Amino acid sequence: MFVSLFLITSCQKNITVPDTSAYVPTASDVTKTATLAQLSQGRSLYVNNCGRCHGLPSPDSYSASNWNIILGNMIPRTQMSASDAALVSKYVRRGN
Ligand code: HEC
């Protein structure tokens, strides 16, 4: 009884709960190059792919050009397709 309880508790510690506190885009974030649907999709791809190894910095944590450098380094660490990566880029760079 105690052994199985212990196993259940220790297994739960390994479940990664996606951090859903990441900034949620609104209509005011829409730009010429990013629709609200694309920004929202980018957010969920960011939450699901980038939160696996570390916390999720807010889009405002870095400038658009710094995000370019960071994404160049981080996208290859995920299994994301180029089109999904482009959506994450739109999200963190605030539609730029
Ligand atoms: C396989 C694990 C892994 C994945 C997946 C991953 N990262 Fe990282 N990330 C790291 C590690 C490790 C670091 C620490 C710095 C380094 O190793 O370059 C880091 C650092 C960062 C930093 C801080 C950079 C700095 O200069 O302060 C940001 C921002 C970041 N990652 C964003 C992302 C984004 C966005 C994604 C998804 C596209 C992502 N990461 C996916 C492992 C990962």
Backbone and ligand atoms as CSV (ligand in chain L), in Angstrom:
chain,resi,resn,atom,element,x,y,z
A,1,MET,N,N,0.832,-1.208,0.000
A,1,MET,CA,C,0.000,0.000,0.000
A,1,MET,C,C,0.867,1.259,0.000
A,2,PHE,N,N,1.798,1.322,0.970
A,2,PHE,CA,C,2.674,2.498,1.032
A,2,PHE,C,C,3.577,2.580,-0.198
A,3,VAL,N,N,3.986,1.395,-0.659
A,3,VAL,CA,C,4.879,1.396,-1.827
A,3,VAL,C,C,4.165,1.950,-3.047
A,4,SER,N,N,2.914,1.507,-3.269
A,4,SER,CA,C,2.227,1.992,-4.471
A,4,SER,C,C,1.907,3.484,-4.348
A,5,LEU,N,N,1.579,3.941,-3.129
A,5,LEU,CA,C,1.346,5.384,-2.953
A,5,LEU,C,C,2.604,6.166,-3.291
A,6,PHE,N,N,3.733,5.639,-2.824
A,6,PHE,CA,C,5.006,6.307,-3.087
A,6,PHE,C,C,5.267,6.381,-4.586
A,7,LEU,N,N,4.984,5.279,-5.288
A,7,LEU,CA,C,5.216,5.260,-6.736
A,7,LEU,C,C,4.338,6.284,-7.448
A,8,ILE,N,N,3.072,6.338,-7.043
A,8,ILE,CA,C,2.165,7.290,-7.686
A,8,ILE,C,C,2.669,8.720,-7.468
A,9,THR,N,N,3.057,9.025,-6.218
A,9,THR,CA,C,3.523,10.386,-5.919
A,9,THR,C,C,4.777,10.715,-6.703
A,10,SER,N,N,5.717,9.760,-6.799
A,10,SER,CA,C,6.967,10.098,-7.471
A,10,SER,C,C,6.770,10.200,-8.979
A,11,CYS,N,N,5.808,9.456,-9.524
A,11,CYS,CA,C,5.537,9.584,-10.951
A,11,CYS,C,C,4.972,10.951,-11.277
A,12,GLN,N,N,4.075,11.434,-10.399
A,12,GLN,CA,C,3.435,12.716,-10.692
A,12,GLN,C,C,4.437,13.850,-10.757
A,13,LYS,N,N,5.528,13.721,-10.019
A,13,LYS,CA,C,6.542,14.783,-10.048
A,13,LYS,C,C,7.167,14.904,-11.435
A,14,ASN,N,N,7.122,13.831,-12.203
A,14,ASN,CA,C,7.767,13.865,-13.517
A,14,ASN,C,C,6.863,14.409,-14.608
A,15,ILE,N,N,5.589,14.620,-14.292
A,15,ILE,CA,C,4.695,15.150,-15.309
A,15,ILE,C,C,4.958,16.643,-15.474
A,16,THR,N,N,5.286,17.050,-16.691
A,16,THR,CA,C,5.544,18.456,-16.932
A,16,THR,C,C,4.227,19.154,-17.232
A,17,VAL,N,N,3.848,20.077,-16.374
A,17,VAL,CA,C,2.622,20.833,-16.614
A,17,VAL,C,C,2.990,22.079,-17.410
A,18,PRO,N,N,2.443,22.256,-18.625
A,18,PRO,CA,C,2.808,23.428,-19.406
A,18,PRO,C,C,2.444,24.708,-18.650
A,19,ASP,N,N,3.345,25.676,-18.699
A,19,ASP,CA,C,3.115,26.958,-18.040
A,19,ASP,C,C,2.147,27.772,-18.899
A,20,THR,N,N,0.908,27.862,-18.424
A,20,THR,CA,C,-0.097,28.550,-19.235
A,20,THR,C,C,-0.231,30.022,-18.840
A,21,SER,N,N,0.735,30.519,-18.048
A,21,SER,CA,C,0.658,31.927,-17.647
A,21,SER,C,C,1.265,32.847,-18.702
A,22,ALA,N,N,1.789,32.264,-19.790
A,22,ALA,CA,C,2.418,33.082,-20.839
A,22,ALA,C,C,1.436,34.123,-21.379
A,23,TYR,N,N,1.970,35.259,-21.744
A,23,TYR,CA,C,1.162,36.383,-22.241
A,23,TYR,C,C,0.170,35.928,-23.322
A,24,VAL,N,N,-1.091,36.334,-23.163
A,24,VAL,CA,C,-2.136,35.986,-24.139
A,24,VAL,C,C,-2.332,37.168,-25.090
A,25,PRO,N,N,-2.083,36.964,-26.394
A,25,PRO,CA,C,-2.222,38.079,-27.338
A,25,PRO,C,C,-3.669,38.562,-27.461
A,26,THR,N,N,-3.833,39.841,-27.704
A,26,THR,CA,C,-5.169,40.418,-27.886
A,26,THR,C,C,-5.210,41.141,-29.233
A,27,ALA,N,N,-6.380,41.669,-29.565
A,27,ALA,CA,C,-6.564,42.361,-30.844
A,27,ALA,C,C,-5.552,43.497,-31.007
A,28,SER,N,N,-5.106,44.090,-29.902
A,28,SER,CA,C,-4.164,45.215,-30.019
A,28,SER,C,C,-2.766,44.763,-30.446
A,29,ASP,N,N,-2.499,43.458,-30.428
A,29,ASP,CA,C,-1.197,42.941,-30.859
A,29,ASP,C,C,-1.159,42.626,-32.353
A,30,VAL,N,N,-2.315,42.687,-33.014
A,30,VAL,CA,C,-2.374,42.340,-34.441
A,30,VAL,C,C,-1.575,43.363,-35.248
A,31,THR,N,N,-0.767,42.860,-36.174
A,31,THR,CA,C,0.030,43.733,-37.043
A,31,THR,C,C,-0.272,43.386,-38.489
A,32,LYS,N,N,0.383,44.089,-39.417
A,32,LYS,CA,C,0.204,43.792,-40.843
A,32,LYS,C,C,0.639,42.369,-41.167
A,33,THR,N,N,1.582,41.840,-40.404
A,33,THR,CA,C,2.133,40.528,-40.732
A,33,THR,C,C,1.660,39.418,-39.795
A,34,ALA,N,N,0.796,39.751,-38.807
A,34,ALA,CA,C,0.354,38.705,-37.880
A,34,ALA,C,C,-1.103,38.900,-37.490
A,35,THR,N,N,-1.926,37.908,-37.771
A,35,THR,CA,C,-3.336,37.941,-37.344
A,35,THR,C,C,-3.426,37.464,-35.894
A,36,LEU,N,N,-4.576,37.724,-35.265
A,36,LEU,CA,C,-4.762,37.263,-33.884
A,36,LEU,C,C,-4.725,35.737,-33.821
A,37,ALA,N,N,-5.283,35.085,-34.846
A,37,ALA,CA,C,-5.268,33.615,-34.878
A,37,ALA,C,C,-3.828,33.093,-34.917
A,38,GLN,N,N,-2.983,33.761,-35.727
A,38,GLN,CA,C,-1.578,33.316,-35.820
A,38,GLN,C,C,-0.851,33.539,-34.498
A,39,LEU,N,N,-1.101,34.687,-33.860
A,39,LEU,CA,C,-0.440,34.987,-32.586
A,39,LEU,C,C,-0.879,33.996,-31.504
A,40,SER,N,N,-2.171,33.655,-31.498
A,40,SER,CA,C,-2.675,32.712,-30.495
A,40,SER,C,C,-2.106,31.317,-30.721
A,41,GLN,N,N,-2.018,30.943,-31.993
A,41,GLN,CA,C,-1.437,29.639,-32.322
A,41,GLN,C,C,0.045,29.621,-31.945
A,42,GLY,N,N,0.725,30.735,-32.206
A,42,GLY,CA,C,2.136,30.859,-31.841
A,42,GLY,C,C,2.329,30.708,-30.346
A,43,ARG,N,N,1.399,31.289,-29.565
A,43,ARG,CA,C,1.487,31.166,-28.115
A,43,ARG,C,C,1.372,29.719,-27.672
A,44,SER,N,N,0.397,29.003,-28.231
A,44,SER,CA,C,0.245,27.625,-27.746
A,44,SER,C,C,1.416,26.749,-28.208
A,45,LEU,N,N,1.972,27.035,-29.376
A,45,LEU,CA,C,3.170,26.298,-29.799
A,45,LEU,C,C,4.356,26.622,-28.884
A,46,TYR,N,N,4.451,27.887,-28.479
A,46,TYR,CA,C,5.509,28.322,-27.564
A,46,TYR,C,C,5.366,27.594,-26.223
A,47,VAL,N,N,4.147,27.583,-25.672
A,47,VAL,CA,C,3.899,26.941,-24.380
A,47,VAL,C,C,4.243,25.450,-24.463
A,48,ASN,N,N,3.803,24.798,-25.538
A,48,ASN,CA,C,3.954,23.346,-25.618
A,48,ASN,C,C,5.346,22.883,-26.018
A,49,ASN,N,N,6.074,23.685,-26.789
A,49,ASN,CA,C,7.388,23.243,-27.267
A,49,ASN,C,C,8.545,23.844,-26.498
A,50,CYS,N,N,8.406,25.062,-26.041
A,50,CYS,CA,C,9.546,25.761,-25.441
A,50,CYS,C,C,9.589,25.604,-23.938
A,51,GLY,N,N,8.465,25.220,-23.306
A,51,GLY,CA,C,8.434,25.096,-21.855
A,51,GLY,C,C,8.951,23.756,-21.362
A,52,ARG,N,N,9.386,22.910,-22.272
A,52,ARG,CA,C,9.832,21.568,-21.895
A,52,ARG,C,C,11.115,21.623,-21.061
A,53,CYS,N,N,12.001,22.561,-21.370
A,53,CYS,CA,C,13.305,22.599,-20.690
A,53,CYS,C,C,13.431,23.702,-19.658
A,54,HIS,N,N,12.660,24.761,-19.788
A,54,HIS,CA,C,12.812,25.892,-18.857
A,54,HIS,C,C,11.514,26.683,-18.813
A,55,GLY,N,N,11.496,27.721,-17.987
A,55,GLY,CA,C,10.334,28.594,-17.903
A,55,GLY,C,C,10.145,29.351,-19.213
A,56,LEU,N,N,9.050,30.085,-19.275
A,56,LEU,CA,C,8.712,30.773,-20.520
A,56,LEU,C,C,8.808,32.283,-20.335
A,57,PRO,N,N,9.909,32.895,-20.793
A,57,PRO,CA,C,10.007,34.345,-20.666
A,57,PRO,C,C,8.924,35.043,-21.480
A,58,SER,N,N,8.453,36.173,-20.991
A,58,SER,CA,C,7.394,36.879,-21.708
A,58,SER,C,C,7.967,37.503,-22.978
A,59,PRO,N,N,7.128,37.726,-23.990
A,59,PRO,CA,C,7.619,38.347,-25.233
A,59,PRO,C,C,8.392,39.639,-24.958
A,60,ASP,N,N,7.995,40.374,-23.924
A,60,ASP,CA,C,8.646,41.654,-23.619
A,60,ASP,C,C,10.032,41.507,-22.987
A,61,SER,N,N,10.433,40.269,-22.687
A,61,SER,CA,C,11.727,40.083,-22.031
A,61,SER,C,C,12.894,40.415,-22.944
A,62,TYR,N,N,12.679,40.322,-24.251
A,62,TYR,CA,C,13.770,40.559,-25.201
A,62,TYR,C,C,13.254,41.403,-26.365
A,63,SER,N,N,14.164,42.118,-27.009
A,63,SER,CA,C,13.795,42.875,-28.209
A,63,SER,C,C,13.563,41.895,-29.362
A,64,ALA,N,N,12.899,42.376,-30.418
A,64,ALA,CA,C,12.644,41.515,-31.576
A,64,ALA,C,C,13.950,40.974,-32.151
A,65,SER,N,N,14.990,41.810,-32.200
A,65,SER,CA,C,16.239,41.316,-32.794
A,65,SER,C,C,16.927,40.304,-31.876
A,66,ASN,N,N,16.802,40.485,-30.557
A,66,ASN,CA,C,17.367,39.477,-29.655
A,66,ASN,C,C,16.589,38.161,-29.756
A,67,TRP,N,N,15.262,38.266,-29.945
A,67,TRP,CA,C,14.480,37.034,-30.119
A,67,TRP,C,C,14.954,36.283,-31.359
A,68,ASN,N,N,15.311,37.016,-32.418
A,68,ASN,CA,C,15.814,36.340,-33.622
A,68,ASN,C,C,17.016,35.469,-33.301
A,69,ILE,N,N,17.928,36.032,-32.510
A,69,ILE,CA,C,19.150,35.299,-32.152
A,69,ILE,C,C,18.785,34.098,-31.273
A,70,ILE,N,N,17.909,34.351,-30.270
A,70,ILE,CA,C,17.515,33.283,-29.344
A,70,ILE,C,C,16.817,32.150,-30.103
A,71,LEU,N,N,15.879,32.515,-30.990
A,71,LEU,CA,C,15.140,31.472,-31.721
A,71,LEU,C,C,16.075,30.676,-32.624
A,72,GLY,N,N,17.073,31.353,-33.196
A,72,GLY,CA,C,18.047,30.643,-34.037
A,72,GLY,C,C,18.757,29.559,-33.243
A,73,ASN,N,N,18.909,29.807,-31.935
A,73,ASN,CA,C,19.584,28.876,-31.041
A,73,ASN,C,C,18.609,27.824,-30.483
A,74,MET,N,N,17.347,28.220,-30.261
A,74,MET,CA,C,16.392,27.355,-29.549
A,74,MET,C,C,15.518,26.497,-30.466
A,75,ILE,N,N,15.097,27.021,-31.604
A,75,ILE,CA,C,14.223,26.232,-32.492
A,75,ILE,C,C,14.839,24.865,-32.814
A,76,PRO,N,N,16.157,24.814,-33.110
A,76,PRO,CA,C,16.738,23.490,-33.405
A,76,PRO,C,C,16.670,22.510,-32.236
A,77,ARG,N,N,16.421,22.999,-31.026
A,77,ARG,CA,C,16.315,22.096,-29.868
A,77,ARG,C,C,14.908,21.510,-29.738
A,78,THR,N,N,13.981,21.962,-30.577
A,78,THR,CA,C,12.615,21.433,-30.564
A,78,THR,C,C,12.436,20.558,-31.801
A,79,GLN,N,N,11.255,19.969,-31.899
A,79,GLN,CA,C,10.936,19.153,-33.080
A,79,GLN,C,C,10.003,19.938,-33.999
A,80,MET,N,N,10.018,21.278,-33.900
A,80,MET,CA,C,9.013,22.059,-34.615
A,80,MET,C,C,9.289,22.151,-36.109
A,81,SER,N,N,8.187,22.207,-36.887
A,81,SER,CA,C,8.309,22.447,-38.326
A,81,SER,C,C,8.649,23.922,-38.532
A,82,ALA,N,N,9.138,24.246,-39.728
A,82,ALA,CA,C,9.497,25.637,-40.026
A,82,ALA,C,C,8.269,26.547,-39.930
A,83,SER,N,N,7.101,26.048,-40.343
A,83,SER,CA,C,5.918,26.918,-40.303
A,83,SER,C,C,5.455,27.145,-38.859
A,84,ASP,N,N,5.574,26.133,-38.006
A,84,ASP,CA,C,5.241,26.319,-36.595
A,84,ASP,C,C,6.240,27.278,-35.939
A,85,ALA,N,N,7.515,27.124,-36.300
A,85,ALA,CA,C,8.548,28.005,-35.744
A,85,ALA,C,C,8.262,29.457,-36.130
A,86,ALA,N,N,7.765,29.676,-37.342
A,86,ALA,CA,C,7.450,31.035,-37.790
A,86,ALA,C,C,6.327,31.638,-36.940
A,87,LEU,N,N,5.372,30.802,-36.511
A,87,LEU,CA,C,4.281,31.287,-35.663
A,87,LEU,C,C,4.792,31.640,-34.265
A,88,VAL,N,N,5.689,30.822,-33.720
A,88,VAL,CA,C,6.285,31.144,-32.423
A,88,VAL,C,C,7.036,32.472,-32.531
A,89,SER,N,N,7.738,32.637,-33.636
A,89,SER,CA,C,8.484,33.876,-33.857
A,89,SER,C,C,7.549,35.086,-33.885
A,90,LYS,N,N,6.416,34.967,-34.561
A,90,LYS,CA,C,5.439,36.063,-34.584
A,90,LYS,C,C,4.954,36.367,-33.166
A,91,TYR,N,N,4.709,35.319,-32.389
A,91,TYR,CA,C,4.199,35.517,-31.031
A,91,TYR,C,C,5.230,36.229,-30.146
A,92,VAL,N,N,6.446,35.719,-30.060
A,92,VAL,CA,C,7.399,36.322,-29.117
A,92,VAL,C,C,7.857,37.698,-29.597
A,93,ARG,N,N,7.867,37.911,-30.915
A,93,ARG,CA,C,8.315,39.214,-31.431
A,93,ARG,C,C,7.129,40.167,-31.586
A,94,ARG,N,N,6.010,39.850,-30.936
A,94,ARG,CA,C,4.833,40.722,-30.929
A,94,ARG,C,C,4.390,41.101,-32.333
A,95,GLY,N,N,4.357,40.095,-33.204
A,95,GLY,CA,C,3.851,40.321,-34.562
A,95,GLY,C,C,4.846,40.948,-35.512
A,96,ASN,N,N,6.070,41.179,-35.039
A,96,ASN,CA,C,7.083,41.787,-35.932
A,96,ASN,C,C,7.788,40.741,-36.774
L,1,HEC,C1,C,15.989,20.857,-25.222
L,1,HEC,C2,C,15.802,21.899,-24.236
L,1,HEC,C3,C,15.345,23.266,-24.713
L,1,HEC,C4,C,14.267,23.569,-25.511
L,1,HEC,C5,C,13.281,22.606,-26.170
L,1,HEC,C6,C,14.230,25.007,-25.609
L,1,HEC,N1,N,15.237,25.551,-24.875
L,1,HEC,FE1,FE,15.537,27.556,-24.533
L,1,HEC,N2,N,17.194,27.115,-23.423
L,1,HEC,C7,C,17.664,25.854,-23.163
L,1,HEC,C8,C,18.913,25.954,-22.399
L,1,HEC,C9,C,19.755,24.783,-21.904
L,1,HEC,C10,C,19.152,27.338,-22.211
L,1,HEC,C11,C,20.358,27.996,-21.503
L,1,HEC,C12,C,21.245,28.727,-22.506
L,1,HEC,C13,C,21.809,27.862,-23.602
L,1,HEC,O1,O,22.108,26.663,-23.408
L,1,HEC,O2,O,21.956,28.358,-24.744
L,1,HEC,C14,C,18.045,28.038,-22.846
L,1,HEC,C15,C,17.880,29.410,-22.828
L,1,HEC,C16,C,16.786,30.081,-23.357
L,1,HEC,C17,C,16.550,31.502,-23.237
L,1,HEC,C18,C,17.425,32.484,-22.492
L,1,HEC,C19,C,18.461,33.014,-23.487
L,1,HEC,C20,C,19.342,34.098,-22.930
L,1,HEC,O3,O,20.268,34.486,-23.665
L,1,HEC,O4,O,19.099,34.570,-21.813
L,1,HEC,C21,C,15.412,31.775,-23.923
L,1,HEC,C22,C,14.731,33.129,-24.075
L,1,HEC,C23,C,14.937,30.528,-24.491
L,1,HEC,N3,N,15.786,29.509,-24.118
L,1,HEC,C24,C,13.831,30.424,-25.300
L,1,HEC,C25,C,13.404,29.229,-25.881
L,1,HEC,C26,C,12.351,29.144,-26.870
L,1,HEC,C27,C,11.574,30.309,-27.433
L,1,HEC,C28,C,12.200,27.819,-27.162
L,1,HEC,C29,C,11.234,27.183,-28.146
L,1,HEC,C30,C,11.385,27.569,-29.547
L,1,HEC,C31,C,13.173,27.081,-26.358
L,1,HEC,N4,N,13.889,27.985,-25.617
L,1,HEC,C32,C,13.299,25.704,-26.354
L,1,HEC,C33,C,17.078,24.668,-23.509
L,1,HEC,C34,C,15.960,24.532,-24.320
